[in-house]
């Protein structure tokens, strides 16, 4: 098995929205904001080469939306999903599975693309099975008012129409040999959090339960969460397990670090080591 951190670019979101009720004076030293209070966030994916499978976790936001919409989120950076995959020595047609942690646009937008003449949508990974949770899929196609603006039908329905949509709802439905699927309901309904068993390590793709190293303190939850108190409960449990079992936490949005390990202190949980995935694994 081999693991690769995939850079699909950066975008900007309001710092207050990303840290909820936590004052800016507490988080701005870790995640600086610009004059508009916007912070840069990565759209980091994870590519897993495991025997005859090439598995991608999340796909970034893609580029289907027009320039005006892209401008709302200040898309920037050199990162590109396909070019990043190719830089690791693979082609998008070789991807066998795409695990979508959830269907918010910044996590699944790259799963679907325009065809060459922009007349219809097609699969970015034509030979892959796309995996999510059925309850989350149902919540995405019939969204609540809070999440309505982050679920786009063009990111979701073409996968189903192409017969490439599959669900992991139970242990028995998990098709992966070395990946355990955890779920969380605080950020959104039934978000998938794959935990990869790699050599003597366990790497948890924690998705938006803990989007960056600056969100390690349990009360630091996003204003986007549909159940913030539940997010806190889920964080407490996951961080406790991560500290006790030396899990590596992989961050999807951290602008500086791929991942980190954590420890328990008298004041709560703290970063033990942070950096690139390759450095932490070594």
N, C-alpha and C positions, 0 to 999 in steps of 0.2 A: 504494500500500500504506500502511496505517496500523496501528500497534501500540498496544495498551492493556494496562496492568497491571491484573489482576483480583484483588480482595481477597475471598477466600472464608472469612475469619475466622482466628482464632488457636487454638492448643491448646498443651498443655504436655507436655514429655517430660523425663525425667531428664537432667541435664547430663552426668553420667558416661557414660550410654549414647550421648549425641550426640557425645562427644569421645573415646570409647574409652580408651586408656591414657594420654592426655595429662592431667596433673594439673590440678585445678580452679584452682590458683593461676595457671596459664598462660592460661586462657580466660575466667575470670569477669569480668575488666575489660571484655571485649568483649561478652559475653553474660551478664548477671547472673542469678543463681539465687535462688529464694526459700528460705524456711526448710526446705523439704522437698527442696531441691536440684533443684527443677523449674525449667525455663526456658521462656519463652514463644517459640513459633515460628509464623511465618506459614504459611498455606497459599495461596501466591501462584500464580496461573495467568496465562496470556498469551493475549490475544485478537488475532487477525491478520485484518485486512480486506484481501483481495487480489483485486482485480477482482470476479468474481462468487462468490467463496468467502469464507465467514466461518469461520475456523479457531480452535478453542480448544485450548490445550495444558493438560491436567490439569483436574481438577474439584473438588479439595478432598475433604473427608470426607463431605459430605452430612449428612442428618439422619434416615436410616432407623432407626438403632439407638435403643434406648430411653434414657431419661434416666439410668438407672444406668450404662449403658455410656459415654454421653457424659461422665458425671462422672469416669470414670477418666482422661480426657484434658483435663479442665478447659477445655472449649470456652468461649471468651470473645472479646470484641471485637465491633465493629459490622459486620464484614464478612459478606457473604452473596453467594454465587456469582451467583444470578439477579439480585439487585438491583444488583450491581456491573456485570453485563453490560448491564442496562437503563439504568443511569446513563450508559453510554457511547453511548446512542442506539440500541441493538439489542434484539431480542427473542430469547429462547431458540429459538423456532421457525425463526429465520433462520440458525442455526448449521448449516453444511454438513458440517463435519468436526470430530471430536474426536480429538486425538492424546493417547493415554494413555502418558506416559513409562514408567510401570509400574503394576502393579495392587495395590500396597499401599493400604490403606484410605484413607490421607490424601491420595492422589493420584487415586483413581478413584471414591470413594464417592459423589460428587455426580453421577456419570454416570447413575445409576438412582435413581428415587424411588418412593414409594408413590403409588398413585392417590388420588383425592379421599376415598374412604371407607376407605382403608388395608386393602384386601382383596387387592390384588395389586400387583406392581411394574410400572412403565412407564418408558420412556426420558425422561430429563430433556430431551433434545434429539431430538425425534421425527423430524426430517428429516435427521439427521446420520449419516454413516458414522463408526464408531468404529475407530481404528487402534491396533494394538499389534504386537508381534513374536510369531510363532507359538511360538517356543521359550519365550518368557516366559509366554505364555498357558498352555502345557502345564505349566510349572513352577508356575503359580498354581493350577491345578485339581488338581494332584498335588504339593502342597507338601512341601518338606523340613521336618524338625522345627524348624529355626531360624526359618523364616518362616511356619509354620502359623497363628500367631495374628494375622497381618496380612493374610492373604488371606481375604476373605469371599465365599462363593458368591453371596450376594444382590447383591454389587457387580459380579459377573463374568458369571455364567451367563445372566441376563436379556438381556444384550447379544447373546449368541450366539442365544438363543431368538427374539429379535426380528429376526434376520437382518440386524443392523446391525454385526456384527463383521467387520473386515477386517485383513489383515496386511501389514506392510512388512518383508519379510525380505531383499530385494535392492534394488539400485539401480533395476532395471527396475520394481519394484512401487511405487516412490515416486510418488504421484500429484500431487505439489506442484511447481509451477513454480519458486518462489523459496525453497524450504525443502530443505535437505540433511539427511538423517537419519544421525546418528552413533549408535553403540551402545557400551555399557559392560557389563562382567560382574562388576565388583567388588562393587557394592552388591547387585545381584540379577541373575538371568540375563537377558541381552539387554535391558537398559534402553535406551529410546530417548532421544536427546538431539538435538532439532531445532536446526539452525543456520539462521537466517533471513538472507537477503540483502536488506537494506533500504537503498535509496539507496546511499551509499558506506560503509555499516556492515555488519558481520556480528555478529549477536546469537546467542549460544549459550545455549539453555535447558539448563543443565548438570545439571538434576534433582538426585538425591541423591549424585552424585559429589562435588559441592561444595555443600552445602546453604545455606551462609551465608558472609559475608565473613570470619568468624572461622575458617573451615575452609580458608583459602587455603594455609597451610603444608602441605607434602606429608604429613608424618606425622599430621596431624590428621584421622583417619578415624573413622567412627562404629562403635560396638560392634554396630550392626545389620547391618553389611556381611557378606555371606556369604564374601567373599574379600578381607580387608583389605589383604593385600600386593598384590593385583592392583589394588585401588583406588588405592594409592599409585603404581603404575606408570602407570595411566591418568591420574591427576592430573598427574604429571610431564609426560607427553606433551601433554595438553590445555593446561596452563598455559604450557608452552613455546610452543605454537602460538598461544595467545591473546596472549602478550607480543609475539611476532615479528610477528603480523598485526593487532594492535590490535583483537582481538575484544572485544565487550562480553559479559560473563558475567552471565546473568540468574539470580537466586537464587530458588528456590522456597520456602525456609523462613526466610530472613533476617528478623528482627523489625523491622529498621530501614531496610534499603536494598533497592531493587529489583535493583540491578545494580552492576557495577564493571568497571573495566579493571585490568590487572595489568602489572607490569614485573619484569624480572630484576635481582637485586641480588647482591652477594657472599655474602649469607646465605640466598639462595634467592629465592622469589617474594614480591612485596609488592603491596599495593593501590596503584594509581596515582591512581584517581579512583573515588568511590563516591557513590551517591545515587539519586534517582528516575530511572526510565527516560527520561522526557521531558527531564530536565536533561542526562543523559549523551548523548542523541542530539543535543541542541543544542550 
